[in-house]
């Protein structure tokens, strides 16, 4: 039995194509509900508390304008999201879709081959010019240790 490969349309709202070809949707949950048929196969939610969504999801405890409460667990979860993006429609979302989501996308970009020193600029170019909102988020995106 073979599984069907489902990836985002490259032109879909919020979708970022990483340098290794994987596509991830960055989204702000405050911006409204997901339209029928536009649901992810897996979501990673970077919020102060776990959201209720009707699809498979993972939660990273990550307060607004701050860093994840457990950096190692956050990076491990993002590595899982990166791997899943090869075959599934995955999304990364926080409340507004800019600070925490941008930081996570910068880490995913590093996992895809973007040098650490270029990761924030890369995500600002490909996701949102305001992505990665605080100096602490920028430092985290550039310096957090990635899995081997």
Helices and strands as residue ranges (DSSP letters): E 15-17, E 23-28, G 29-31, E 42-47, E 57-61, H 71-84, E 90-94, H 99-111, G 116-118, H 119-126, H 135-143
